[in-house]
Amino acid sequence: MDVEKFKDDVYVITDRLAASLQKDDVPKLNYVRQRLIDLYQQNLVKINHSVLELICAANLISNGYVVDVEKQLTDSLVCDVYAKKDDKVSIIEIETGFTPPEHALDTIDYYTSRIVSKVARYSKYCAKFSLATPVIGMLPIHKIFLNPSTLRPENEIKKVKSLCDRFYKNPPIAYDDIVNAKLNSVYLINIDKNFAKEIDPIVYHELTMSILAKSEIDL
């Protein structure tokens, strides 16, 4: 663990992001930075993920939110970015495309179920739920989340539930959580240029499906 290197990196990215914030908002970003430093000293975060959290935090702060990171929601659930504005909560979960070695032979199914599980588990704790990914990544967002809960066919819900049950057993992803889950937006994070762009999930799905379809991935 190299605490000084971590500090140097998060100070550099924070200074870059602060240049685009109002003066009164800079302390809010500095709070997030110090929180990440404290978590790193406990070996709870890594630098690459922390940079992504800081970029998302700066975007939310610039839009009037108060932001925390690695926020405990339940005994077993911690979200990446937790933001509050006018008593309404927004949560962002950041995905980088990493899959563990034990899923080397079923990477696509595992990652798809991981995205489903994130939307199902986290979105019930906020008014607005978003996924975020670096611009070099691609999220396999299931089309079921593009429709309101009342328009999700039962056979599709069961299909998604069956996929999740392959990978999530303790605890499993609840059927009702899939039914009621919501995905409000997707953030594309440009790390080198220090910004995150928020887009509609339907637009994101259309953009990615044209590529995924060529690999015979049906979402």
Salt bridges, closest charged atoms under 4 A:
ASP9 OD2 - LYS5 NZ 2.73
ASP25 OD1 - LYS28 NZ 3.32
GLU53 OE2 - HIS49 ND1 3.48
ASP68 OD1 - ARG35 NE 2.90
ASP80 OD2 - HIS49 NE2 3.59
GLU93 OE1 - LYS118 NZ 2.91
GLU95 OE2 - ARG114 NE 2.89
GLU95 OE2 - LYS118 NZ 2.66
ASP106 OD1 - HIS103 ND1 3.16
ASP106 OD2 - ARG166 NH2 3.96
ASP109 OD2 - ARG166 NH1 2.79
GLU154 OE2 - LYS158 NZ 3.27
ASP165 OD1 - LYS161 NZ 3.16
ASP177 OD2 - LYS124 NZ 3.09
GLU198 OE2 - LYS128 NZ 2.66
